[in-house]
Amino acid sequence: MSERFELNFKNKEVRIWFYLVIPTFIVGSIFILYGEQKYQSIPMLLLVIACTIFYTWRFYYRKKQKKEGKSSS
C-alpha cells in the first residue's frame, strides 16, 4: 500500500470506472427485465466485457504513469 487511492471524480480511474459500469448496469438491467429467459446470460457477459476493458485500460494507464514518473525523476 505504497500510494493512496482517492475515490473522487478528479481521479481518472474512478471516472472511467463509472463511465463503463453505469451504462453496463443500465443495459444489463434492461436485458434482465425485458429480455427472454434464454438471453439471461447477456448481462453477465456485458459486465465481464466492461471489467476486462477497464482493467486492460488501467494496466496500460498505470504502466504509462510509472514510465512518466521514472523519466521525470
QUIGI-V993180 format. One record per pair of residues at least 24 apart in sequence whose ideal C-beta (glycine too) atoms are under 10 Angstrom apart, sorted by the first residue. I is the first residue (numbers start at 1). J is the second residue. Records with the same first field share a line. If there is no record, write none. Layout:
I=J + J
This chain:
12=57 + 58 + 61 + 65
13=54 + 57 + 58 + 61 + 62
16=53 + 54 + 57 + 58 + 61
17=50 + 51 + 54 + 55 + 57 + 58
19=50 + 54
20=47 + 49 + 50 + 51 + 53 + 54 + 57
21=47 + 50 + 51 + 54
22=50
23=50
24=48 + 49 + 50 + 51 + 53 + 54
25=50
